[in-house]
């Protein structure tokens, strides 16, 4: 494909993302699925163009609006080439040559946009740092000295992390096989079963994945599973299990011995989880579909669990590296809805913890109102629970685990933004 033809595909994908309330990666897959003639190298180049534009969307959107123009995919991509990539006008023209299947030539309005648009340095700080206002003030309060560093790290591309399933193999053997298959793979710096693979190789058909010996899982999520401190024979609940990634890590830590409940309010997610459990050789897990956070199942199992993990529904801002447009899309509940929901889930699931048992609360967020403030409110209302130092469950020389709370961030740890807090019922 010519540069202009690639640009035309990027325009189509970005237009769909701007107009359709669906995740951007799904819309990109839909575009490529219907165009089998686009080769792998072209797909990679097109995807890179789209994602680089999405990672700078806040700033580009402001630049277009500041110039008095309508925000379109063409306008965003044009300013991405000009103001972000800093290409000269004659270099930009090759991307809009109007030849064959290429992107149409620039209109007079678009040429005017090139001349009139300001530069990224002129945009407000929150736009330059790609942070929506609903999250900006909370992050500014949480990271007064490193805000710019934290937000810039959230604009980078996330690494590809794998977790080795200890029920089916070990990390050294998995590393050896991946390297023999030509992959650049290294141990993750913190998680003991983690592997970081450079590049973006497809794993769905790899023998290690097909056999259940490895799973794709961010290192931050793997660390969270370690900090639950589960042991063989325990009675454990993953209260918001989703597709089961952390459930599988817990089952491996339990050596498939004991009772592990994977609970969720969506049957579709639990069905996907069951398929993953079977592939991973896990048989200690029972799934439970909940009607809501106060399902009668909770009442029937009060004070039974050695450990309850709540990976609560949240803003998901800790995963912005993976989903760069998620910060600008309104696909889920607002923060005003999520914070009370998190409190209700924490209140209800805590009833499952037996005396001496552990309650682990987590989010993939870096906002204080979803994290530390939630825990402070809960502990104030529940004297029967006390903070539990994280080093009680797991230790690592390069992680601060003396306290009961830990915040992982892309800037500090090169993981997704994960928060973990541990409490114990007296």
MOSULBEL-V699025 format. One record per backbone hydrogen bond with DSSP energy under -0.5 kcal/mol. CO is the residue of the C=O (numbers start at 0). NH is the residue of the N-H. Records with the same first field share a line. If there is no record, write none. Layout:
BEGIN
CO->NH  NH
END
This chain:
BEGIN
1->5
2->6
3->7  102
4->8
5->9
6->10
7->11
8->12
9->13
10->14
11->15
12->16
13->17
14->18
15->19
19->21
22->26
23->27
24->28
25->29
26->30
27->31
28->32
29->33
31->34
34->37
36->38
38->42
39->43
40->44
41->45
42->46
43->47
44->48
45->49
46->50
47->51
48->52
49->53
50->54
51->55
52->55
53->56
55->59
56->60
57->61
58->62
59->63
60->64
61->65
62->66
63->68
64->67
69->71
71->75
72->76
73->77
74->78
75->79
76->80
77->81
78->82  83
79->83  84
80->86
87->90  91
88->92
89->93
90->93
91->94  95
92->95
98->101
102->97
106->110
107->111
108->112
109->113
110->114
111->115
112->116
118->121
119->122
123->126  127
124->128
125->130
126->129
131->134  135
132->136
134->138
135->139
136->140
137->141
138->142
142->146
145->149
146->150
147->151
148->152
149->153
151->154
152->155
158->160
159->196
160->216
161->194
162->214
163->165
164->167  168
169->173
170->174
171->175
172->176
173->177
174->178
175->179
176->180
177->182
178->181
182->184
183->197
185->195
190->193
192->163
193->187
194->161  196
195->185
196->159
202->205
205->209
206->210
207->212  213
208->211
212->164
214->162  216
217->221
218->222
219->223
220->224
221->225
222->226
224->227
225->228
230->233
233->235  258
234->305  306
235->260
236->238  308
237->240  262
240->243
243->247
244->248
245->249
246->250
247->251
248->252
249->253
250->255
251->254
253->256
256->232
258->235
259->285
260->237  262
261->287
262->240
263->289
265->269
266->270
267->271
268->272
269->273
270->274
271->275
272->276
273->277
274->278
275->279
276->280  281
277->280
283->259
285->261
287->263  289
291->294
294->297  298
295->299
296->300
297->300
298->301
300->303
304->353
305->357
306->236
307->309  359
308->238  239  310
309->311  361
315->318
316->319
317->416
318->321  322
322->325
323->326
324->327  328
328->330
333->336  337
334->338
335->339
336->340
337->341
338->342
339->343
340->344
341->345
342->346
343->347
344->348
345->349
347->350
348->351
349->352
350->302
351->303  304
353->356
356->424
357->307  359
358->360  422
359->309
360->420
361->311
362->418
363->317
366->369  370
367->370  372  373
370->373  374
371->375
372->376
373->377
374->378
375->379
376->380
377->381
381->384
383->425
385->423
388->391
389->392  393
395->398
398->400
400->390
402->389
403->421
405->407  419
407->417
408->412  413  414
409->413
415->417
417->407
418->362
419->405
420->360
421->387
422->358
423->385
424->355
END
